[in-house]
């Protein structure tokens, strides 16, 4: 739920409907408006999903293993490939917009508030102004591409460059992007200057070669180079996974491990409760028998004889 104008809500709904058959976006179950204290809010009810990359990053004390980052990169590349095939640019790729699905088998993109459609004509990218092409300055951040800082026409390259910066930064190899500045305008300007003069081999010291190759490959591509070679980029991360002795199927996101452990613990608790219930039932039977024996002897014998008569009758 958030305060936003109706046009932004309609644009986002348009893109989500356009991508509803793909497995790369959150599924919207219901949308509507609600007035709270004379303020109009728009709400969305989405299907349940896992945490965002930002939550995973904080949960792991800002120390995400390389293997998790590789899996995240491969799945996000698949997601971006599907979105770009629909001629849609997200334009605001950042960690909290990347959600892990419940199964952990794919990345889901959310928040298409600033997305736009584009078309390619004679090796040039054109935005569809009929939908909207709002200024990049509304959502610039440390993971924005250089072209976005320079107010250039948005393209699929911007989404891929943002992904490259996220992977490198969350791997702990880009502290240069940490700007401590209260004034957001000054902070964005400093980030722009850093990205203008950035040399990946120098600034991203310690980063795996595959991370550097991914970033340089995106930077050296042209805006009109679409479709990009997504499979080539995925192979870089698969190669890095293999060098670590893993494949994609071997990697499990941390929250899935926690859920698995939780389910195992719940099974143990349920089994213990069932065993205790059985023991309580046996104790109740024994206490009932003792109470019967405490009755008057004659009445007790009558109960036994009555039971024997019933058994004999059944046999006959």
Secondary structure, 3 states (H helix, E strand, C coil): CECCCHHHHHHHHHHHHHCCCCCCECCEEEEEEEEECCEEEEEEEECCCCCEHHHHHHHCCCCCCHHHHHHHHHHHHHHHHHHHHCCEECCCCCHHHEEECCCCCCEEECCCCCCEEEEEECCEEEECCCCCCCCHHHCCCCCCCHHHHCCCCCCHHHHHHHHHHHHHHHCCCCHHHCCCCCCHHHHHHHHHHHHHCCCHHHHCCCCCHHHHHHHHHHHHCCCCCCCCCHHHHHHHHHHHHHHCCCCHHHCCCHHHHHHHHHHHHHHHHHHHHHHHHHHHHHHHHHHHHHHHHCCCHHHHHHHHHHHHHHHHHHHC
